[in-house]
Amino acid sequence: MRRLLVLLIPGLALTAVLASLGVWQLHRMEWKAQQLAAIQRGIEQPPGPLPPAIDPSMRYLPVIVPGRTTGEEILVLSGTRELGGGYNVISAFQTDDGRRIMVDRGFIPQDDRHAARPSVALTVTGNLHWPDEKGRSTPEPDLKAGIWFAREVPRMAEHLGTEPVLVVASAVQGDAQGVMPMPLDIGGIPNNHLSYAVQWFTFALICFGMTMALAWRIRRQTD
């Protein structure tokens, strides 16, 4: 009996810990879903003018900005399952009140990379954004070719000589020059907590099964 208890107590305790981690992940999943819903509601709020002072805490803030592109741009390698490979066009943008910011105007296919996109008057409706896309394996920008591999707001702003402010267009009034707006949504924000919960519950079941199997073997040996 003593050998059995020495096995059962830690085995069942570990099972309980693993199962509790699974329950915690389910709570995290619910919390994340609420956060994502709040973000989506914020994205869909009526747009207002560009604030005088802007910082990353204003991520997703809806704005409407009249002005014109300057003809200076960065192409960020992009693509979707539906549209295939291409680029996001990040344009330097002079607002009507004299500010110089960046606008992610949207997507162009690969064949339009060298198309002319001179300065044009636009009224941009969209959301402030600070994408977190650069990872350890992300290549450095190819400045000679004008191609970047992630939207890096501070570096892009330095390169284009603008404020470190990026508006991701959801719609434009004026000549879009063949650039398709790609509105922000919560589709790119992961909520993987269900899969984590399943993993912890699986570990708990394995631990419980192994504990019971060993307990059965000990009981047989002692009978």
N, C-alpha and C positions, 0 to 999 in steps of 0.2 A: 504493500500500500504506500509506503514511503517513497519508493521509486516512482510510483504512479503520480503522487502529488508533486514530486520534484519536476516531473514532465508537464503535468496539466497546468499548474499555476502559472509558470512563465509563458507556456504556449497559449493559454487562453488570454492572458494579459496582453501579449503581443497581438493576438487576433483583435482584441478590443481596441487597441491603439490604432491598428491599421483601418479598422472599420470606422473609427471616429474621424480619421483623416479623410475618408471618403465622404462622410456626412459633412465635414467642414467644406470640402470642395463643392458639394451641392449648395451649401449656403453661399459660397463665393459665386457660383454660377448665377444664382438668383440676384445677388447684389450687382454683378456685372451687367446682367440684363437690364436692371433698373438704370444703371449708369448709361448704358448705350441708348436706352429710350430717352433719357434726359438730353443726351447729346443730339439725337435726331430732332427732338423738339426745338432745341436751340438753333440747329442748322436751318430749320424751316420757319423761324420767326421772321416777321417783316424786316427787310433791310433798312439800315439807317446810314447816315453819312460816316465817313471815315473819322474815327476819334482823333483828337489832336495828339494825344500820347498813346502809343501802342506798345504792348508787351505780350509775351507768349501766354499769359493768363487769359487773353482774349481769344484764344483758339476757337474756331468755328463761328465767331461773331458774324452775323449777316451784315453786309455793307453794300451800298450802291455808290459807285465812283465814276463821275464823268471826267473825261480827259482825252488823251491821245497817246498811242504807242509812239516810241521814238525811232523804231526801225532796228534797235539793238535787241538781240534776243539770245537765249540759251536753249538748246534742244536737249531734253532729258529722255534717254532711252526708255521706251514704254511699250505698252501693248495690252490687248485684252483677247480673250478667247473669241469674242465675236468679231473684233476689228482686225486682229492679227497684230503684227509688229509695227512699230512706228515711234513717234516722239511726242512728248509734251512740249508745247511752246511756252517758254517763260520770257515775257517781254518786259523791257523797261517801259514805264508808263508815267507820263507827266499829267498830274491831275489839274483840273481847272483852277484850283487854288494854289498851284505852284509847287506841290510836293512831287517827289520822284520816288516811286515805289515799283514793285514788281507785280505782274499779273500772270498767273498760269491760265493762259487762254484756252487750253484744252489740247486735243489730240490731232495729229496729222499722220497719214500713212507714210511709209518709208519713201515712196516715190515723190512725195512733196517736200522732201528735205531741202532741196535747193530752190524751191519756188520763192519768188520775190514777195516779201511782206513789208512794204515801206510804211512809213508813219501814217497812221489813220486815226480819225476821231472815233471814239467808242464810249459808250456808257456801259460800264461793267457792273453787273449784279453778281455777288458771290460771297465767299466766306474767308475771313482771315484764317491762315493756317501756317503751322510750323511742322512740316512732315518729319518723321523720324525714320528715315529710309536707309541711311548709310550704315553698313555693317563692316565687320572686319574684312570680309572678302570683297567689298565693293571697290572696283577700280577707281583710280584717280581720274578726274575729268581729262578728256582729250581736248585741251584748249586750242590746239592747232586746227582740229576738225570742228570745234565748237560743240562737242557732244559731252554731256555729263551722264552719269549713271545713277544719280540720286539727287533729289531736291534738297540742297543744303542751303537754307535761307541765308545765314550770315555770309557764307563764301560766295554765293550767287550775287548777293547785294554788293559785296566788295568788288566783284568782277564787273558788274553792270553800273556801279557808281550810284546806287540807290539806297534808300532807307532799308533796313532789314525787315521789310514788310512784304508779305506775299498774300495776294487775294486770288483764291481759286474761283474762276468764273463758273457760274451756273447758267448765265445767259448774258448775251451782249446785244446792245443796240448799235447798229452801224455795220460796216463791211467787215464781216468776220474773216475774210481772206482765206476761206476754206478750212479754218480751224474749228473743230467741233468741241464745244464746251463739255467738260467732264465734271459734273457737280459732285461736291463732297457728299458722302453718305457714310453710314456706319458699317458698310459691307467690308471695308478693309480693316476693321478693328476686331481682333480675334476674341472669342469667348470659348476657351478650350476646357473649361472647368468640368464639364460633363465627362470628357474623356479621361481627365485626371481622376475623377471620382470612380469611374469604372476600373481604372488601374488599381486604386487603393482597395476597393471591394474585392477585386480578383486576388490581390495579395492576401487579404484577410481570409478568403475562402481557402486558398492554398495552405496558409498557415494552420487554419482550423483542421483541414483535412489531414495534413501531416501529423498534427498533434493527436488527432483521434486514431490514426493508423498506428502510430507508435504506442499509444496507450493500449490499443487492442492487442498488439504483439506482447507488451509487458504482461497484460492480464493472462494471456495464453501461457506464457512461460511460467507464471506463478501458480497456475491452476494445477 
